[in-house]
Amino acid sequence: MDQVLVYGDSLTWGIVPGTRKRLEFERRWPQVLERELAGRGVHVRIVEDCLNGRRTVWDDPFKAGRNGLTGLEQRMEVNAPLSLVVLMLGANDFQSVHQNTAWHSSQGVASLVRAIRRAPIEPGMSVPRVLVVAPPPIQTPAGEMTEKFAGAQHRCVGMSDALQRVAAELDCPFVDAGRFIHTSPTDGVHLDGDQHEILGRALVPIVSDLLRRG
């Protein structure tokens, strides 16, 4: 059985827009993906490692532990052996405490890919492939996200293109989630439940092909 690590933030953790509640396990996109793969005869275990507020490589000045680079190599060890890592991060790089552009965030993702590849693993275990997934563009922040993500809808412009370039440079497969889903108008940042379902299903043929090719 293949094991896949999904490394993400609140978009994958499943925060319900406009609340502090969490979408049920079976409705979050990683579990949708696992269920749909199983229905196709692809035996896989998908591990969620997703944290609200996680950046690519920046610290949160208000909450500790939100730097995605910190401890990533150990997460690789914990969950080894892995066939694939699905990396969907970047939205929090555009919080108002940062002045990052799409280019900055894409370089953060590049740093994460390099950390995944240099992580210490046991002899005989292969280095997993990394699927880079661009999160859907941030819309106008609303509700509790208004101040936290002020201006993010402008700073994140070009994120998909920047990530696609980084993925090509690092020889990583790439998916633009914005082709399939959109952020919720409730807060402009997170995903409504139906978008989890759509994304999970959309990733099925891509992940299936990557696992088959090894």
C-alpha positions as CSV (number, residue, x, y, z in Angstrom):
1,M,0.0,0.0,0.0
2,D,1.3,3.5,-0.9
3,Q,1.4,6.2,1.7
4,V,0.9,9.8,0.7
5,L,1.5,12.8,2.9
6,V,-0.6,15.9,2.4
7,Y,1.2,18.9,3.9
8,G,-1.0,22.0,4.1
9,D,-2.8,24.7,6.0
10,S,-6.4,25.5,7.0
11,L,-7.6,25.1,3.4
12,T,-6.9,21.4,3.8
13,W,-7.4,21.2,7.6
14,G,-11.0,22.0,6.7
15,I,-11.9,25.1,8.6
16,V,-15.5,26.0,7.8
17,P,-15.6,29.6,6.4
18,G,-16.9,32.2,8.8
19,T,-16.5,29.8,11.8
20,R,-13.8,28.1,13.9
21,K,-15.4,24.7,13.2
22,R,-13.7,21.9,11.2
23,L,-15.3,20.1,8.3
24,E,-15.9,16.4,9.1
25,F,-13.0,14.0,8.3
26,E,-14.8,12.2,5.5
27,R,-15.7,15.5,3.7
28,R,-12.2,17.0,3.6
29,W,-10.5,16.7,0.3
30,P,-7.7,14.3,1.3
31,Q,-10.2,11.7,2.5
32,V,-12.3,12.3,-0.6
33,L,-9.2,11.6,-2.6
34,E,-8.4,8.4,-0.7
35,R,-12.0,7.1,-1.0
36,E,-12.1,7.8,-4.7
37,L,-8.8,6.2,-5.3
38,A,-9.9,3.1,-3.4
39,G,-13.0,2.9,-5.6
40,R,-10.6,2.7,-8.6
41,G,-8.6,-0.1,-6.9
42,V,-5.7,2.1,-5.9
43,H,-4.8,1.1,-2.3
44,V,-3.4,4.1,-0.6
45,R,-3.3,5.7,2.8
46,I,-3.4,9.5,2.9
47,V,-1.9,11.2,5.9
48,E,-3.1,14.8,6.7
49,D,-0.5,17.1,8.2
50,C,-2.3,20.4,8.0
51,L,-2.1,23.3,10.4
52,N,-4.1,26.5,10.5
53,G,-2.0,29.5,9.7
54,R,1.0,27.5,8.3
55,R,3.2,29.6,6.1
56,T,5.8,28.2,3.7
57,V,9.0,29.5,5.4
58,W,7.8,32.5,7.5
59,D,7.0,32.7,11.2
60,D,3.7,34.0,12.6
61,P,4.5,36.8,15.0
62,F,1.4,35.8,17.1
63,K,1.4,32.0,17.0
64,A,4.3,29.7,17.3
65,G,5.0,26.8,15.0
66,R,3.5,28.2,11.8
67,N,6.7,28.1,9.8
68,G,6.3,25.1,7.4
69,L,10.0,24.6,7.0
70,T,10.5,24.0,10.7
71,G,10.4,20.3,11.5
72,L,9.4,19.2,7.9
73,E,12.3,16.8,7.6
74,Q,11.3,15.1,10.8
75,R,7.7,14.8,9.5
76,M,9.1,13.0,6.6
77,E,10.9,10.6,8.9
78,V,7.7,10.1,11.0
79,N,5.6,9.1,8.0
80,A,8.2,7.2,6.0
81,P,8.1,5.4,3.7
82,L,6.2,7.8,1.5
83,S,5.4,7.4,-2.2
84,L,4.2,11.0,-2.7
85,V,4.0,14.3,-0.9
86,V,1.2,16.7,-1.9
87,L,2.2,20.2,-1.0
88,M,-0.5,22.8,-1.0
89,L,0.7,25.9,0.9
90,G,1.1,29.6,0.3
91,A,-2.2,31.3,1.2
92,N,-0.9,32.4,4.6
93,D,2.2,33.9,3.1
94,F,-0.1,36.8,2.1
95,Q,-1.4,37.6,5.6
96,S,-1.2,41.3,6.3
97,V,1.8,40.9,8.7
98,H,3.8,40.0,5.6
99,Q,4.4,42.0,2.4
100,N,5.1,39.0,0.2
101,T,4.5,38.7,-3.5
102,A,3.7,35.6,-5.5
103,W,7.4,35.3,-6.2
104,H,8.4,35.3,-2.5
105,S,5.8,32.6,-1.7
106,S,6.9,30.4,-4.7
107,Q,10.5,30.5,-3.4
108,G,9.2,29.4,0.0
109,V,7.6,26.4,-1.7
110,A,10.9,25.7,-3.4
111,S,12.6,25.6,0.0
112,L,10.0,23.1,1.2
113,V,10.6,20.8,-1.8
114,R,14.3,20.9,-1.2
115,A,13.8,20.0,2.5
116,I,11.6,17.1,1.6
117,R,14.2,15.7,-0.7
118,R,17.1,16.0,1.8
119,A,15.2,14.6,4.7
120,P,16.9,11.6,6.3
121,I,15.2,8.4,5.5
122,E,16.1,4.8,6.2
123,P,18.4,2.9,3.8
124,G,16.4,1.4,0.9
125,M,13.5,3.9,1.2
126,S,13.0,6.1,-1.9
127,V,12.7,9.8,-1.9
128,P,9.1,10.6,-2.6
129,R,7.9,12.7,-5.5
130,V,6.4,16.0,-4.6
131,L,3.1,17.2,-6.2
132,V,3.0,21.0,-6.0
133,V,-0.6,22.3,-5.8
134,A,-1.3,26.0,-6.2
135,P,-4.1,27.1,-3.8
136,P,-7.0,28.9,-5.4
137,P,-6.6,32.7,-5.5
138,I,-7.7,34.6,-2.4
139,Q,-10.8,36.7,-3.0
140,T,-11.7,39.9,-1.1
141,P,-11.2,39.0,2.6
142,A,-14.4,39.2,4.6
143,G,-15.6,38.6,8.2
144,E,-12.8,37.6,10.6
145,M,-10.4,37.5,7.7
146,T,-10.8,41.1,6.8
147,E,-7.8,42.5,8.8
148,K,-5.8,39.3,8.8
149,F,-5.7,39.1,5.0
150,A,-6.1,42.8,4.1
151,G,-4.8,43.3,0.6
152,A,-4.0,39.6,0.1
153,Q,-6.2,39.4,-3.0
154,H,-3.7,41.8,-4.7
155,R,-0.4,40.4,-3.4
156,C,-1.3,36.8,-4.4
157,V,-1.8,37.7,-8.0
158,G,0.4,35.5,-10.2
159,M,0.8,32.7,-7.6
160,S,-0.2,29.9,-9.9
161,D,2.3,31.0,-12.6
162,A,5.1,31.5,-10.1
163,L,4.5,28.0,-8.6
164,Q,4.4,26.4,-12.0
165,R,7.8,27.9,-12.8
166,V,9.2,26.7,-9.6
167,A,7.7,23.2,-10.1
168,A,9.3,23.0,-13.6
169,E,12.7,24.1,-12.3
170,L,12.6,21.4,-9.6
171,D,11.1,18.7,-11.8
172,C,7.9,18.4,-9.8
173,P,4.4,17.7,-11.1
174,F,2.1,20.7,-10.7
175,V,-1.6,21.3,-10.4
176,D,-3.4,24.6,-10.2
177,A,-6.3,24.0,-7.8
178,G,-7.8,27.3,-9.1
179,R,-8.8,25.4,-12.3
180,F,-11.3,23.4,-10.3
181,I,-12.2,25.3,-7.2
182,H,-12.6,28.7,-5.7
183,T,-12.4,30.2,-2.2
184,S,-15.6,30.9,-0.3
185,P,-17.2,34.3,-0.6
186,T,-18.0,34.0,3.1
187,D,-14.4,34.9,4.1
188,G,-12.5,35.0,0.8
189,V,-9.8,32.6,2.0
190,H,-11.1,29.2,2.9
191,L,-13.0,26.4,1.1
192,D,-16.7,25.5,1.4
193,G,-17.5,21.8,1.7
194,D,-18.5,21.3,-1.9
195,Q,-15.1,22.6,-3.0
196,H,-13.3,19.9,-0.9
197,E,-15.3,17.3,-2.8
198,I,-14.5,18.8,-6.1
199,L,-10.8,19.1,-5.4
200,G,-10.5,15.6,-4.0
201,R,-12.1,14.2,-7.1
202,A,-10.1,16.3,-9.5
203,L,-6.8,15.0,-8.0
204,V,-7.7,11.4,-8.4
205,P,-6.4,10.8,-11.9
206,I,-3.3,12.9,-11.3
207,V,-2.3,11.1,-8.0
208,S,-3.2,7.7,-9.5
209,D,-0.9,8.3,-12.4
210,L,1.9,9.5,-10.2
211,L,1.6,6.4,-7.9
212,R,1.5,4.1,-10.9
213,R,4.6,5.5,-12.3
214,G,6.4,5.4,-9.0
